[in-house]
Amino acid sequence: MDKVSAILSECDALLEGHFKYTSGKHGKLYFEKIKVARRPDLVMELGRMTALQMDDVKDSFDVVCAPAFGAIVFGFATAHAMNKPFAFLQRDADGVMGIRSGFKGVVENARVLLVEDVVTTGGSVRESIEVLKTLNATVEMVGLLVDRTNGQLELPAPYRALLTVKAESWDPEECPMCKAGEEITRPGSSGKKN
């Protein structure tokens, strides 16, 4: 077991069952990554690991940015390890992603390392990139805690993941667990409307 998997397991952040993801798809694995936030030492270690993974391109970034809520702690830890400014995005009451008030000046015209926690479809990453473009910021690289697509993710910026897994997901109509009548749970929510 690699170090990232060990950290997630130690924090009870890897769940098995029938889940509805933020993307609207269903699957058997859920990463309850926010549970890692109970252990600041492990959050800082994951940030250090992300920073090390970006060491060869660290001069390509002016700022580290992350979407709320789960990725904020990992983005902050990465920014700390890289000695870079930090900013974050969040959803408004209507579920629309935007830059957090007071952070606009940090990201305007900046070269950005965008840090996200767990990615299934990349929708939130793409949405974050579009928001940053409106501020004339360029996402030079995306750092992921977990890539659930087994390296098949397609994003408008290059990315690197600390952990890559193949975790199948299905549209609700195709979900074998729904067809079997298994109860669905949604343990976390980003506030995204779907």
Backbone as CSV, one residue per row, in Angstrom:
resi,resn,N_x,N_y,N_z,CA_x,CA_y,CA_z,C_x,C_y,C_z
1,MET,0.850,-1.182,0.000,0.000,0.000,0.000,0.896,1.245,0.000
2,ASP,0.600,2.189,-0.891,1.437,3.385,-0.939,1.073,4.336,0.202
3,LYS,1.887,5.364,0.373,1.747,6.269,1.506,0.409,7.009,1.513
4,VAL,-0.072,7.459,0.350,-1.346,8.174,0.286,-2.493,7.254,0.696
5,SER,-2.501,6.033,0.177,-3.532,5.065,0.574,-3.468,4.790,2.064
6,ALA,-2.265,4.695,2.598,-2.092,4.439,4.037,-2.664,5.590,4.859
7,ILE,-2.419,6.831,4.421,-2.956,7.998,5.129,-4.480,7.986,5.084
8,LEU,-5.062,7.742,3.916,-6.523,7.714,3.783,-7.125,6.607,4.646
9,SER,-6.483,5.447,4.662,-6.976,4.336,5.474,-6.870,4.653,6.962
10,GLU,-5.763,5.254,7.357,-5.549,5.604,8.769,-6.620,6.560,9.271
11,CYS,-7.126,7.405,8.383,-8.132,8.409,8.753,-9.564,7.948,8.490
12,ASP,-9.752,6.688,8.107,-11.078,6.177,7.731,-11.702,7.023,6.633
13,ALA,-10.882,7.430,5.672,-11.338,8.306,4.598,-11.691,7.552,3.321
14,LEU,-11.588,6.241,3.326,-11.958,5.435,2.169,-13.138,4.551,2.559
15,LEU,-14.292,4.800,1.910,-15.520,4.078,2.234,-15.944,3.214,1.060
16,GLU,-16.622,2.106,1.364,-17.180,1.236,0.330,-18.679,1.132,0.549
17,GLY,-19.449,1.146,-0.550,-20.906,1.079,-0.471,-21.514,1.489,-1.802
18,HIS,-22.662,2.167,-1.753,-23.360,2.666,-2.948,-23.515,4.173,-2.755
19,PHE,-22.765,4.939,-3.554,-22.678,6.378,-3.340,-23.089,7.179,-4.566
20,LYS,-23.661,8.352,-4.300,-23.909,9.339,-5.349,-22.812,10.383,-5.221
21,TYR,-22.029,10.544,-6.298,-20.939,11.506,-6.296,-21.440,12.891,-6.662
22,THR,-20.607,13.891,-6.413,-20.933,15.274,-6.762,-21.279,15.407,-8.240
23,SER,-20.633,14.593,-9.075,-20.880,14.633,-10.523,-22.276,14.136,-10.896
24,GLY,-22.949,13.473,-9.949,-24.250,12.874,-10.233,-24.148,11.387,-10.547
25,LYS,-22.929,10.921,-10.831,-22.731,9.499,-11.112,-22.757,8.704,-9.803
26,HIS,-22.914,7.385,-9.938,-22.925,6.485,-8.789,-21.694,5.589,-8.823
27,GLY,-21.256,5.133,-7.655,-20.116,4.233,-7.590,-20.033,3.511,-6.261
28,LYS,-19.055,2.603,-6.162,-18.877,1.764,-4.976,-17.855,2.311,-3.986
29,LEU,-16.951,3.179,-4.452,-15.904,3.728,-3.586,-16.133,5.207,-3.353
30,TYR,-15.939,5.633,-2.118,-16.057,7.048,-1.804,-14.890,7.442,-0.923
31,PHE,-14.240,8.515,-1.312,-13.140,9.036,-0.520,-13.673,10.175,0.340
32,GLU,-13.823,9.922,1.620,-14.295,10.935,2.578,-13.079,11.725,3.046
33,LYS,-12.475,12.413,2.054,-11.174,13.055,2.250,-11.161,14.095,3.344
34,ILE,-12.314,14.708,3.646,-12.337,15.736,4.678,-11.984,15.162,6.045
35,LYS,-12.145,13.849,6.218,-11.766,13.226,7.492,-10.275,13.372,7.769
36,VAL,-9.485,13.532,6.709,-8.047,13.729,6.893,-7.787,15.050,7.614
37,ALA,-8.697,16.021,7.465,-8.520,17.340,8.093,-8.487,17.255,9.616
38,ARG,-8.962,16.141,10.175,-8.881,15.948,11.629,-7.439,15.753,12.072
39,ARG,-6.578,15.449,11.113,-5.157,15.210,11.392,-4.303,16.231,10.635
40,PRO,-4.118,17.425,11.188,-3.327,18.442,10.489,-1.946,17.961,10.068
41,ASP,-1.340,17.075,10.850,-0.012,16.560,10.482,-0.068,15.799,9.156
42,LEU,-1.158,15.059,8.936,-1.282,14.293,7.695,-1.677,15.193,6.526
43,VAL,-2.478,16.231,6.797,-2.805,17.210,5.749,-1.515,17.881,5.277
44,MET,-0.691,18.290,6.230,0.567,18.955,5.874,1.493,17.990,5.121
45,GLU,1.450,16.719,5.472,2.268,15.730,4.763,1.788,15.569,3.318
46,LEU,0.482,15.534,3.110,-0.050,15.436,1.745,0.304,16.688,0.943
47,GLY,0.265,17.851,1.581,0.677,19.084,0.915,2.152,19.051,0.548
48,ARG,2.961,18.539,1.461,4.401,18.402,1.188,4.638,17.446,0.026
49,MET,3.883,16.348,-0.009,4.025,15.378,-1.086,3.622,15.987,-2.433
50,THR,2.545,16.787,-2.434,2.113,17.456,-3.672,3.181,18.442,-4.123
51,ALA,3.718,19.210,-3.177,4.777,20.172,-3.509,5.992,19.464,-4.093
52,LEU,6.383,18.342,-3.505,7.520,17.576,-4.035,7.235,17.061,-5.432
53,GLN,6.003,16.660,-5.666,5.614,16.159,-6.982,5.704,17.269,-8.044
54,MET,5.603,18.515,-7.605,5.656,19.666,-8.513,7.029,20.331,-8.516
55,ASP,7.993,19.752,-7.852,9.294,20.402,-7.662,9.953,20.836,-8.971
56,ASP,9.831,20.014,-10.024,10.479,20.348,-11.295,9.798,21.491,-12.036
57,VAL,8.571,21.851,-11.630,7.835,22.937,-12.298,7.415,24.039,-11.321
58,LYS,7.966,24.039,-10.117,7.520,24.972,-9.079,7.679,26.440,-9.458
59,ASP,8.642,26.744,-10.330,8.828,28.130,-10.748,7.803,28.563,-11.786
60,SER,6.932,27.646,-12.193,5.875,27.956,-13.165,4.636,28.547,-12.495
61,PHE,4.618,28.587,-11.152,3.429,29.031,-10.420,3.722,30.266,-9.588
62,ASP,2.742,31.176,-9.573,2.798,32.340,-8.688,1.973,32.096,-7.430
63,VAL,0.936,31.285,-7.575,-0.031,31.094,-6.501,-0.617,29.686,-6.573
64,VAL,-1.012,29.172,-5.414,-1.734,27.901,-5.336,-3.188,28.246,-5.030
65,CYS,-4.089,27.598,-5.731,-5.516,27.864,-5.572,-6.244,26.527,-5.446
66,ALA,-7.365,26.530,-4.715,-8.142,25.301,-4.544,-9.622,25.644,-4.444
67,PRO,-10.490,24.771,-4.946,-11.933,24.984,-4.777,-12.394,24.503,-3.396
68,ALA,-13.375,25.208,-2.836,-13.948,24.816,-1.547,-14.858,23.598,-1.754
69,PHE,-15.077,22.824,-0.758,-14.569,23.004,0.583,-13.419,22.039,0.861
70,GLY,-13.591,20.809,0.449,-12.625,19.775,0.804,-11.202,20.045,0.391
71,ALA,-11.002,20.668,-0.754,-9.639,20.852,-1.259,-8.901,22.009,-0.610
72,ILE,-9.619,22.861,0.130,-8.964,24.027,0.722,-7.785,23.623,1.604
73,VAL,-7.989,22.649,2.479,-6.897,22.293,3.400,-5.699,21.723,2.647
74,PHE,-5.955,20.944,1.592,-4.858,20.358,0.830,-4.138,21.428,-0.002
75,GLY,-4.913,22.352,-0.570,-4.307,23.457,-1.310,-3.478,24.345,-0.414
76,PHE,-4.016,24.666,0.763,-3.283,25.494,1.718,-1.982,24.810,2.132
77,ALA,-2.054,23.509,2.434,-0.852,22.766,2.843,0.186,22.739,1.728
78,THR,-0.282,22.626,0.485,0.634,22.642,-0.664,1.286,24.013,-0.800
79,ALA,0.476,25.085,-0.694,1.010,26.445,-0.786,2.048,26.680,0.313
80,HIS,1.759,26.207,1.510,2.700,26.352,2.623,4.021,25.653,2.311
81,ALA,3.926,24.421,1.805,5.139,23.650,1.489,5.933,24.274,0.352
82,MET,5.247,24.983,-0.550,5.916,25.607,-1.695,6.298,27.057,-1.427
83,ASN,5.879,27.578,-0.264,6.120,28.970,0.088,5.517,29.920,-0.958
84,LYS,4.263,29.625,-1.326,3.538,30.419,-2.327,2.263,30.991,-1.686
85,PRO,1.746,32.096,-2.235,0.458,32.608,-1.772,-0.652,31.589,-2.060
86,PHE,-1.755,31.711,-1.336,-2.881,30.792,-1.479,-4.176,31.573,-1.657
87,ALA,-5.061,31.044,-2.488,-6.403,31.598,-2.689,-7.364,30.441,-2.899
88,PHE,-8.659,30.707,-2.690,-9.611,29.633,-2.959,-10.881,30.130,-3.611
89,LEU,-11.538,29.164,-4.261,-12.814,29.394,-4.917,-13.902,28.762,-4.065
90,GLN,-15.118,29.294,-4.189,-16.243,28.681,-3.486,-17.525,28.942,-4.256
91,ARG,-18.548,28.178,-3.916,-19.847,28.334,-4.567,-20.690,29.351,-3.803
92,ASP,-21.479,30.117,-4.558,-22.400,31.054,-3.918,-23.693,30.314,-3.557
93,ALA,-24.683,31.053,-3.089,-25.947,30.437,-2.651,-26.668,29.712,-3.784
94,ASP,-26.365,30.086,-5.026,-26.978,29.427,-6.172,-26.142,28.264,-6.704
95,GLY,-25.026,27.965,-6.027,-24.177,26.865,-6.454,-23.197,27.229,-7.550
96,VAL,-23.034,28.529,-7.831,-22.137,28.981,-8.891,-20.739,29.224,-8.310
97,MET,-19.729,28.645,-8.958,-18.348,28.772,-8.497,-17.800,30.155,-8.804
98,GLY,-17.080,30.711,-7.843,-16.426,32.004,-8.024,-15.236,32.110,-7.091
99,ILE,-14.420,33.124,-7.306,-13.260,33.314,-6.430,-13.754,33.904,-5.111
100,ARG,-13.203,33.450,-4.033,-13.605,33.919,-2.705,-13.320,35.418,-2.578
101,SER,-14.276,36.141,-2.014,-14.118,37.575,-1.791,-12.825,37.842,-1.027
102,GLY,-12.072,38.823,-1.488,-10.815,39.168,-0.843,-9.603,38.484,-1.446
103,PHE,-9.833,37.527,-2.354,-8.722,36.786,-2.962,-8.524,37.103,-4.438
104,LYS,-9.393,37.940,-4.974,-9.331,38.257,-6.400,-7.957,38.784,-6.808
105,GLY,-7.408,39.720,-6.039,-6.112,40.305,-6.358,-4.962,39.316,-6.313
106,VAL,-5.126,38.247,-5.539,-4.071,37.232,-5.428,-3.940,36.429,-6.722
107,VAL,-5.078,36.217,-7.404,-5.048,35.362,-8.597,-5.090,36.111,-9.922
108,GLU,-5.469,37.387,-9.917,-5.522,38.137,-11.177,-4.167,38.109,-11.879
109,ASN,-4.192,37.747,-13.151,-2.990,37.707,-13.998,-1.914,36.742,-13.502
110,ALA,-2.283,35.810,-12.647,-1.305,34.900,-12.037,-1.214,33.568,-12.775
111,ARG,-0.075,32.904,-12.560,0.116,31.522,-13.013,-0.223,30.636,-11.817
112,VAL,-1.152,29.719,-12.025,-1.777,29.006,-10.917,-1.476,27.508,-10.931
113,LEU,-1.212,26.985,-9.733,-1.280,25.551,-9.476,-2.627,25.345,-8.805
114,LEU,-3.537,24.644,-9.470,-4.863,24.371,-8.925,-4.820,23.015,-8.239
115,VAL,-5.146,22.985,-6.949,-5.131,21.742,-6.179,-6.565,21.308,-5.911
116,GLU,-6.868,20.063,-6.237,-8.191,19.480,-5.997,-8.000,18.180,-5.237
117,ASP,-9.013,17.778,-4.497,-8.864,16.578,-3.682,-9.128,15.304,-4.481
118,VAL,-10.369,14.940,-4.693,-10.705,13.698,-5.393,-11.468,14.037,-6.668
119,VAL,-11.026,13.482,-7.800,-11.649,13.789,-9.081,-12.236,12.525,-9.703
120,THR,-13.496,12.629,-10.110,-14.174,11.532,-10.798,-14.363,11.873,-12.269
121,THR,-14.913,13.056,-12.548,-15.132,13.476,-13.936,-14.303,14.702,-14.303
122,GLY,-13.857,15.451,-13.312,-13.094,16.675,-13.560,-13.961,17.904,-13.725
123,GLY,-15.256,17.784,-13.496,-16.168,18.905,-13.692,-15.833,20.122,-12.846
124,SER,-15.552,19.918,-11.573,-15.225,21.044,-10.695,-13.888,21.675,-11.064
125,VAL,-12.950,20.863,-11.528,-11.653,21.395,-11.964,-11.851,22.273,-13.190
126,ARG,-12.602,21.782,-14.169,-12.861,22.573,-15.377,-13.598,23.871,-15.031
127,GLU,-14.565,23.771,-14.136,-15.315,24.945,-13.706,-14.381,25.959,-13.025
128,SER,-13.487,25.483,-12.178,-12.524,26.361,-11.502,-11.594,27.033,-12.504
129,ILE,-11.131,26.285,-13.492,-10.248,26.836,-14.516,-10.952,27.963,-15.266
130,GLU,-12.234,27.762,-15.591,-12.999,28.798,-16.307,-13.137,30.062,-15.463
131,VAL,-13.390,29.905,-14.166,-13.493,31.063,-13.271,-12.164,31.810,-13.234
132,LEU,-11.068,31.082,-13.116,-9.752,31.713,-13.052,-9.411,32.437,-14.359
133,LYS,-9.871,31.895,-15.474,-9.648,32.561,-16.769,-10.292,33.941,-16.802
134,THR,-11.435,34.095,-16.138,-12.110,35.401,-16.133,-11.273,36.455,-15.417
135,LEU,-10.300,36.024,-14.620,-9.398,36.940,-13.913,-8.042,37.004,-14.612
136,ASN,-8.005,36.512,-15.837,-6.777,36.486,-16.630,-5.684,35.647,-15.964
137,ALA,-6.096,34.679,-15.159,-5.159,33.750,-14.532,-5.030,32.517,-15.421
138,THR,-3.859,31.893,-15.409,-3.601,30.706,-16.208,-3.290,29.537,-15.286
139,VAL,-4.071,28.475,-15.402,-3.784,27.269,-14.631,-2.704,26.507,-15.390
140,GLU,-1.505,26.519,-14.835,-0.355,25.872,-15.463,-0.325,24.366,-15.188
141,MET,-0.883,23.983,-14.025,-0.857,22.569,-13.624,-1.958,22.348,-12.601
142,VAL,-2.477,21.134,-12.581,-3.464,20.725,-11.587,-2.838,19.614,-10.752
143,GLY,-2.898,19.767,-9.451,-2.425,18.739,-8.523,-3.617,18.077,-7.868
144,LEU,-3.714,16.759,-7.984,-4.839,16.008,-7.429,-4.388,15.140,-6.275
145,LEU,-5.219,15.043,-5.262,-4.971,14.078,-4.200,-5.258,12.676,-4.757
146,VAL,-6.449,12.495,-5.349,-6.843,11.194,-5.903,-7.466,11.383,-7.282
147,ASP,-6.933,10.674,-8.261,-7.519,10.587,-9.604,-8.243,9.250,-9.675
148,ARG,-9.560,9.293,-9.695,-10.362,8.065,-9.708,-10.500,7.466,-11.101
149,THR,-9.903,8.119,-12.126,-10.097,7.666,-13.504,-8.978,6.756,-14.011
150,ASN,-8.059,6.401,-13.133,-6.925,5.559,-13.528,-6.079,6.209,-14.623
151,GLY,-5.921,7.549,-14.532,-5.095,8.268,-15.493,-5.792,8.615,-16.796
152,GLN,-7.106,8.413,-16.879,-7.850,8.679,-18.112,-8.552,10.037,-18.104
153,LEU,-8.313,10.826,-17.094,-8.946,12.132,-16.963,-8.476,13.074,-18.057
154,GLU,-9.401,13.790,-18.642,-9.067,14.791,-19.659,-9.405,16.165,-19.111
155,LEU,-8.368,16.989,-18.957,-8.530,18.342,-18.440,-7.879,19.331,-19.396
156,PRO,-8.279,20.610,-19.324,-7.661,21.618,-20.184,-6.308,22.102,-19.670
157,ALA,-5.749,21.420,-18.694,-4.415,21.728,-18.162,-3.774,20.403,-17.769
158,PRO,-2.447,20.316,-17.795,-1.801,19.073,-17.355,-2.049,18.834,-15.866
159,TYR,-2.003,17.583,-15.458,-2.230,17.269,-14.050,-1.325,16.150,-13.579
160,ARG,-1.143,16.123,-12.273,-0.422,15.052,-11.592,-1.231,14.677,-10.359
161,ALA,-1.291,13.387,-10.054,-2.061,12.909,-8.905,-1.160,12.156,-7.939
162,LEU,-1.417,12.331,-6.645,-0.679,11.561,-5.645,-1.112,10.101,-5.646
163,LEU,-2.397,9.860,-5.928,-2.924,8.500,-5.962,-3.832,8.368,-7.181
164,THR,-3.600,7.336,-7.974,-4.423,7.053,-9.146,-5.074,5.692,-8.944
165,VAL,-6.397,5.674,-9.032,-7.136,4.421,-8.851,-8.162,4.276,-9.960
166,LYS,-8.551,3.034,-10.212,-9.646,2.780,-11.148,-10.891,2.531,-10.300
167,ALA,-11.739,3.511,-10.265,-12.973,3.414,-9.499,-14.125,3.636,-10.466
168,GLU,-14.809,2.572,-10.791,-15.896,2.668,-11.761,-17.017,3.550,-11.249
169,SER,-17.650,4.260,-12.174,-18.839,5.037,-11.845,-19.817,4.912,-13.005
170,TRP,-21.098,5.089,-12.677,-22.149,4.908,-13.657,-23.162,6.037,-13.577
171,ASP,-23.806,6.318,-14.717,-24.972,7.187,-14.694,-26.036,6.441,-13.895
172,PRO,-26.912,7.159,-13.184,-27.912,6.479,-12.350,-28.721,5.407,-13.081
173,GLU,-29.039,5.657,-14.357,-29.844,4.693,-15.116,-29.096,3.386,-15.379
174,GLU,-27.761,3.445,-15.372,-26.932,2.273,-15.669,-26.335,1.630,-14.419
175,CYS,-26.565,2.218,-13.266,-25.926,1.763,-12.027,-26.403,0.364,-11.624
176,PRO,-25.486,-0.610,-11.539,-25.892,-1.962,-11.147,-26.409,-2.044,-9.721
177,MET,-25.950,-1.160,-8.845,-26.426,-1.174,-7.460,-27.847,-0.646,-7.359
178,CYS,-28.174,0.365,-8.189,-29.563,0.853,-8.243,-30.479,-0.246,-8.762
179,LYS,-30.007,-0.931,-9.831,-30.804,-2.015,-10.419,-31.042,-3.144,-9.423
180,ALA,-30.084,-3.320,-8.493,-30.214,-4.359,-7.474,-31.012,-3.864,-6.258
181,GLY,-31.425,-2.587,-6.293,-32.231,-2.044,-5.200,-31.436,-1.657,-3.965
182,GLU,-30.116,-1.507,-4.104,-29.293,-1.132,-2.946,-29.506,0.332,-2.596
183,GLU,-29.616,0.606,-1.306,-29.810,1.977,-0.837,-28.586,2.829,-1.172
184,ILE,-28.848,4.068,-1.587,-27.762,4.977,-1.964,-27.505,5.978,-0.842
185,THR,-26.252,6.342,-0.674,-25.889,7.367,0.295,-25.057,8.436,-0.398
186,ARG,-25.062,9.617,0.188,-24.243,10.722,-0.314,-23.572,11.348,0.893
187,PRO,-22.433,10.809,1.302,-21.819,11.214,2.560,-21.246,12.620,2.582
188,GLY,-20.911,13.206,1.452,-20.325,14.553,1.411,-20.968,15.342,0.306
189,SER,-20.825,16.660,0.368,-21.392,17.497,-0.674,-20.593,18.757,-0.829
190,SER,-20.332,19.149,-2.063,-19.571,20.360,-2.341,-20.479,21.585,-2.452
191,GLY,-21.789,21.379,-2.392,-22.719,22.469,-2.616,-23.088,22.649,-4.072
192,LYS,-22.494,21.815,-4.923,-22.774,21.879,-6.362,-24.208,21.437,-6.605
193,LYS,-24.908,22.181,-7.412,-26.297,21.818,-7.763,-26.252,20.789,-8.881
194,ASN,-26.940,19.645,-8.678,-27.017,18.636,-9.748,-28.304,17.861,-9.671
